[in-house]
Amino acid sequence: MPKNLLQVLTYSSALALLTACAGTSSPSPHVQEPIGDVQTMYDGKLSEQAAVSTFRNIDRLFPVRTIKAGGHPFPLPRRSQPLGPVEFDYEGKHYSLDDYVTLNRVTGLLVIKDGQVVTERYEKGNTPDTRWMSMSVAKSITSTLVGAALQDGSIKSLDDKVTLYLPALAGSGYDQATVRQVLAMRSGVKWSEKYADPTSDRRMMLKLQTEQVPGSALKFMASLPSAAPPGTRTNYSTGETQVLGQLVSAAVGKPLAQYLSEKIWAPYGMQTDANWWLDGPNGNEVGGSGISATLEDYGRFGQFVLSGGKAGDKQVLPNGWMSFASATTGTDPAYGDFASMWWPAWTAASKADKAFTAAGIFGQFVYINPTQNVVIVVWQAQTKATGGEVIDDMVAFDAITKAAK
């Protein structure tokens, strides 16, 4: 695209044009809605309605690659017995499920118990055809693809050096880091994740994403210095997932979206094509954010994980992979416990059940409770990246899990 053309387009229309050039899957039912831009979103300046319309149209913000679904959706039968009353106390107040939905700005809720849908509800104009953004839920999906690449032999060992797969990082802060250490966000490379700080590393990566030069994110990661020896410090980093995603792509010799489609999305039986942000037209997937999928397909992904990583009769993930990935690998001073791109449970009830969750800023969750055989998917329309919730989401998940019995 000529440079002078980009200069005369508005920010949003330029990105929409780039998206059209990259190609997408089937159109969103909300495609005519006005949306905000990504800078306003990260600055926490979207109204709630603008957040809703933007979050269900994020494939209009950047070029995307389609994650193709298969032709035989994995069944999600409805349970005849409805969800029991959801009642719980939090910080001295009593709440119901409706309170949680209202106060935490929930726009989609799916509860699956023993493979059957107990509750499915949509708010703010969302429908079963709505594709909603994942943000850092994508980190958990990227880490799952590490397991798939390990299972099929594309990654030989988690203790391999990162540079074996990404030679461009030789001589950088990642020079001595292993795949296992990056998976645990323990490379030791310096990083600031502050979403609203325009000078943070996270915002710099976002700026590079808006400039749409494929490969620029990895170059940026190669420029960062070490802050600690590899394996000695946990530091929550979206950039770390960019490294991991491009490592998987290099190891398997194909784009992440294609690999996700071939390994999980199609063979497990997702119903609808999904999309994944790219760092430029026909570029690299953004490993740490930007997957857009339906509520039920997020639920199917949770069921895939709950199954131990099987798609049909094929074992896609190494045996015991999720026990490894959901065990705490370190504690970040600002973010708490973290485990190989998943969040271990933080309430007593969920800890007892060895539950864990994928979670994204602005409020998305894929909560997995292997003891109770429960998957809960939540979408929210938070207007701030973090700290907007009124009720601790996992407290609500505990109450929902109890009611699903």
C-alpha positions in Angstrom: 0.0 0.0 0.0 1.5 3.4 -0.9 2.8 5.3 2.1 1.0 8.5 1.2 -2.3 6.7 1.1 -1.9 5.6 4.7 -1.1 9.2 5.7 -4.4 10.6 4.4 -6.6 7.8 5.9 -7.9 8.1 9.4 -6.4 5.7 11.9 -9.4 3.4 12.0 -10.1 3.4 8.3 -6.5 2.6 7.5 -6.5 -0.4 9.8 -9.8 -1.5 8.4 -8.4 -1.4 4.9 -5.4 -3.4 6.0 -7.7 -6.0 7.5 -9.6 -6.2 4.2 -6.3 -6.7 2.4 -5.3 -9.6 4.7 -8.7 -11.4 4.4 -11.0 -12.5 7.1 -13.5 -15.3 7.8 -17.2 -14.9 7.6 -18.4 -11.3 8.4 -19.3 -10.4 12.0 -23.1 -9.8 12.6 -22.0 -6.5 14.1 -19.8 -5.4 11.3 -21.7 -2.1 10.7 -21.2 -0.9 14.2 -18.9 2.1 14.9 -15.9 1.1 16.9 -13.1 2.8 18.9 -9.4 2.6 18.2 -6.8 0.6 20.0 -5.0 3.5 21.6 -8.3 4.8 23.2 -9.0 1.3 24.3 -5.7 0.8 26.1 -5.9 4.3 27.6 -9.2 3.2 29.3 -11.2 6.0 27.6 -13.9 3.9 25.8 -17.5 4.2 27.0 -19.1 0.9 27.9 -21.1 0.9 24.7 -18.0 1.7 22.6 -16.2 -1.1 24.5 -18.9 -3.6 23.6 -18.9 -2.7 19.9 -15.1 -2.6 19.8 -14.6 -5.9 21.6 -16.9 -7.8 19.2 -15.2 -6.2 16.2 -11.5 -6.4 17.0 -10.9 -8.1 13.6 -11.5 -4.6 12.2 -8.6 -3.1 14.2 -5.7 -5.1 12.6 -5.1 -7.5 9.8 -6.1 -11.1 10.8 -5.6 -14.6 9.8 -8.5 -17.1 9.8 -8.5 -20.1 12.2 -10.5 -22.4 10.1 -13.1 -24.6 11.8 -14.0 -28.2 10.8 -17.2 -29.3 9.3 -18.4 -31.4 12.3 -19.0 -29.3 15.4 -18.3 -31.0 18.7 -21.7 -31.4 20.4 -22.7 -29.2 23.3 -26.0 -30.8 24.5 -28.2 -28.8 26.8 -28.8 -30.3 30.3 -32.4 -30.7 31.1 -31.9 -29.6 34.7 -31.4 -25.8 34.9 -28.6 -24.2 36.9 -29.5 -23.9 40.6 -29.6 -20.6 42.4 -26.3 -18.8 42.4 -25.9 -17.1 45.8 -22.7 -16.0 47.4 -21.1 -13.4 49.7 -18.2 -11.2 48.8 -16.6 -8.5 51.0 -19.6 -8.4 53.3 -22.3 -8.2 50.7 -24.6 -10.9 49.3 -24.9 -11.4 45.5 -26.8 -13.4 42.9 -25.8 -14.5 39.4 -27.7 -11.5 38.0 -25.8 -9.2 40.3 -22.5 -10.6 39.0 -23.6 -10.2 35.4 -24.7 -6.6 36.0 -21.9 -5.4 38.2 -19.1 -7.0 36.3 -20.5 -5.9 32.9 -20.8 -9.5 31.7 -21.8 -9.7 28.0 -21.6 -13.5 27.6 -21.7 -16.4 30.0 -21.4 -20.1 29.3 -21.4 -22.9 31.9 -20.6 -26.5 30.9 -20.9 -29.3 33.5 -20.1 -32.9 32.6 -20.0 -31.9 28.9 -23.5 -30.4 29.0 -24.5 -26.7 28.7 -26.1 -25.7 32.0 -26.4 -21.9 31.2 -25.7 -19.8 28.1 -26.6 -16.2 28.1 -25.8 -13.1 26.0 -26.0 -9.5 26.9 -25.6 -6.1 25.2 -26.8 -7.4 21.9 -24.4 -10.3 21.6 -25.6 -13.5 20.0 -24.3 -17.1 19.5 -22.7 -15.8 16.2 -20.8 -13.0 18.0 -17.1 -13.3 17.9 -15.5 -11.7 21.0 -11.9 -10.7 21.7 -9.6 -12.9 23.8 -6.8 -10.6 24.7 -4.5 -12.6 27.0 -6.7 -15.7 26.8 -4.6 -16.0 23.6 -1.5 -16.5 25.7 -3.0 -19.8 27.1 -3.9 -20.9 23.6 -0.3 -20.1 22.4 1.1 -22.1 25.3 -1.2 -25.0 24.4 0.3 -25.0 20.9 3.7 -25.4 22.5 2.4 -28.7 24.0 1.1 -29.7 20.5 4.5 -29.0 18.9 6.2 -30.9 21.7 3.8 -33.9 21.1 4.4 -34.0 17.4 8.2 -33.6 17.7 8.5 -30.2 16.1 9.9 -28.9 19.4 12.4 -31.5 20.7 12.6 -30.5 24.3 11.4 -27.7 26.5 15.0 -27.3 27.7 16.1 -26.4 24.1 17.5 -22.9 23.8 15.1 -20.4 22.3 17.7 -19.5 19.7 17.6 -23.1 18.3 14.3 -22.1 16.8 14.7 -18.3 16.5 18.3 -17.7 15.5 17.4 -14.0 15.1 17.5 -13.8 19.0 21.2 -14.9 19.2 23.2 -12.4 21.1 20.0 -10.9 22.6 18.6 -11.1 26.2 17.1 -14.4 25.1 20.5 -15.9 24.1 20.6 -18.3 27.1 16.9 -18.7 27.7 15.1 -22.0 27.2 11.7 -22.7 25.8 10.6 -23.8 29.3 11.7 -20.5 30.8 9.9 -18.4 28.2 6.8 -20.6 28.7 7.0 -19.7 32.4 7.8 -16.0 31.7 11.1 -16.5 33.4 13.6 -15.5 30.6 15.0 -12.7 32.7 14.5 -10.2 29.9 13.4 -6.7 31.1 9.8 -5.9 30.4 7.1 -3.4 31.7 3.5 -4.6 31.2 1.7 -1.3 32.2 -1.2 -1.0 29.8 -2.1 2.6 30.4 1.5 3.9 30.5 2.4 5.1 27.0 6.1 4.6 27.7 5.8 1.0 28.8 7.2 -1.9 26.7 3.6 -3.2 26.3 2.6 0.1 24.7 5.7 0.1 22.5 4.7 -3.3 21.2 1.2 -2.0 20.6 2.7 1.0 18.7 4.7 -1.4 16.5 1.5 -3.4 15.9 -0.3 -0.3 14.6 2.7 0.5 12.3 2.1 -2.9 10.7 5.6 -3.9 9.8 5.8 -7.7 10.0 8.6 -9.0 12.2 9.0 -5.7 14.1 7.7 -7.1 17.4 10.4 -9.8 17.4 13.1 -7.2 16.6 11.9 -5.2 19.5 12.1 -8.2 21.8 15.7 -8.8 20.6 16.6 -5.2 21.6 15.5 -5.6 25.3 18.2 -6.1 27.9 18.4 -8.8 30.6 17.2 -7.9 34.1 18.0 -11.2 35.8 19.6 -14.6 34.9 17.2 -16.9 33.0 15.0 -18.9 35.3 15.4 -16.7 38.4 12.5 -14.2 38.1 8.9 -14.3 37.0 7.9 -11.2 35.0 4.5 -11.1 33.4 5.2 -10.2 29.7 3.0 -10.1 26.6 6.3 -9.8 24.7 7.4 -13.2 26.1 4.3 -14.7 24.4 5.2 -13.1 21.1 8.6 -14.8 21.3 6.8 -18.1 22.2 4.3 -17.8 19.4 6.9 -17.1 16.7 9.0 -19.9 18.1 6.1 -22.4 17.6 5.5 -21.0 14.1 9.2 -21.5 13.2 9.3 -24.9 14.7 6.3 -26.2 12.9 7.0 -24.3 9.7 3.5 -22.7 9.4 1.5 -19.8 10.8 0.1 -20.2 14.2 -3.5 -19.8 13.0 -3.0 -22.6 10.5 -1.4 -24.8 13.1 -4.2 -24.1 15.7 -6.7 -25.0 13.0 -5.0 -28.2 12.0 -4.3 -29.4 15.6 -7.3 -28.2 17.6 -9.9 -26.0 15.9 -10.9 -28.3 13.1 -10.2 -31.8 14.5 -11.8 -31.1 17.9 -14.9 -29.6 16.2 -15.1 -25.9 16.7 -18.2 -24.7 15.0 -17.1 -21.3 13.6 -14.0 -19.8 12.0 -12.1 -17.6 14.4 -9.6 -14.8 13.7 -6.1 -13.9 15.0 -4.4 -10.5 14.9 -1.2 -10.2 12.8 1.7 -7.9 13.2 1.3 -6.8 9.6 -0.4 -7.9 6.4 0.4 -11.6 5.9 2.7 -11.3 8.9 3.0 -13.1 12.3 0.2 -13.8 14.7 0.3 -11.7 17.9 1.0 -14.5 20.3 -0.3 -12.7 23.4 -3.7 -11.4 22.2 -6.1 -10.9 19.4 -8.0 -14.1 18.9 -11.7 -13.5 18.2 -14.1 -16.5 18.6 -17.6 -17.4 19.6 -18.7 -18.1 23.2 -19.4 -21.8 22.4 -16.0 -22.3 20.7 -14.2 -20.9 23.7 -16.2 -23.4 25.7 -15.2 -26.2 23.3 -11.5 -25.1 23.8 -12.1 -25.4 27.5 -13.5 -28.9 27.0 -10.5 -29.8 24.8 -8.2 -28.9 27.7 -10.4 -30.6 30.2 -10.2 -33.8 28.1 -6.4 -33.8 28.6 -5.8 -32.5 25.1 -7.6 -35.1 22.9 -9.3 -34.4 19.6 -11.3 -37.4 18.7 -9.1 -40.4 19.3 -5.9 -38.4 18.7 -3.7 -37.2 21.6 -2.8 -33.7 20.6 -1.0 -32.7 23.8 1.5 -34.7 25.8 0.0 -36.8 28.6 -0.2 -34.8 31.7 0.5 -31.5 29.9 -2.2 -29.5 31.6 -1.1 -30.7 35.0 2.3 -29.2 34.1 0.9 -26.0 32.6 -1.5 -25.3 35.5 1.0 -25.7 38.3 2.5 -22.5 39.6 5.9 -21.8 38.0 6.6 -18.5 39.7 5.2 -15.3 41.2 5.3 -11.9 39.7 5.4 -9.1 42.3 2.6 -7.2 40.5 0.5 -10.0 39.1 0.8 -12.9 41.5 1.1 -16.6 40.8 1.5 -17.6 37.1 1.9 -21.0 35.5 3.0 -21.4 31.9 0.6 -18.9 30.4 -2.3 -19.9 32.7 -3.5 -18.5 36.0 -3.7 -21.1 38.9 -6.8 -20.7 41.1 -6.7 -18.1 43.8 -9.7 -18.9 45.9 -9.8 -21.7 48.5 -12.5 -23.7 46.8 -10.9 -23.5 43.3 -7.5 -24.3 44.7 -8.9 -27.4 46.3 -10.3 -28.4 42.9 -6.9 -27.7 41.2 -8.8 -25.3 38.9 -7.1 -22.8 36.6 -8.1 -20.1 34.1 -7.1 -18.3 31.0 -7.8 -14.6 31.5 -7.6 -11.4 29.5 -7.6 -7.7 30.2 -11.0 -6.0 29.9 -12.5 -9.2 31.2 -12.5 -12.6 29.5 -12.1 -15.9 31.2 -12.0 -19.6 30.2 -12.2 -21.2 33.7 -11.4 -24.9 33.9 -12.2 -27.0 37.0 -11.0 -30.6 36.4 -12.3 -31.9 39.8 -15.9 -30.8 39.2 -15.7 -31.3 35.4 -16.8 -27.7 34.8 -15.9 -25.1 32.1 -17.0 -21.5 32.5 -16.5 -18.9 29.8 -17.1 -15.2 30.6 -17.0 -12.1 28.4 -17.0 -8.7 30.0 -17.1 -5.1 28.7 -14.7 -3.5 31.1 -13.6 -0.1 30.1 -10.3 -0.3 32.0 -7.7 -2.9 31.2 -7.5 -4.1 34.8 -9.3 -3.4 38.1 -12.8 -2.7 36.7 -14.5 -5.7 38.2 -16.7 -5.2 41.3 -16.8 -8.9 42.3 -13.8 -11.2 42.2 -14.6 -13.4 39.2 -13.3 -16.6 40.7 -15.5 -16.1 43.8 -18.4 -16.0 41.3 -17.0 -19.1 39.5 -17.0 -21.0 42.8 -20.6 -20.2 43.4 -21.6 -21.1 39.8 -19.7 -24.4 40.1 -21.5 -25.2 43.3 -24.9 -24.4 41.8 -24.1 -26.5 38.7 -24.0 -29.6 40.8 
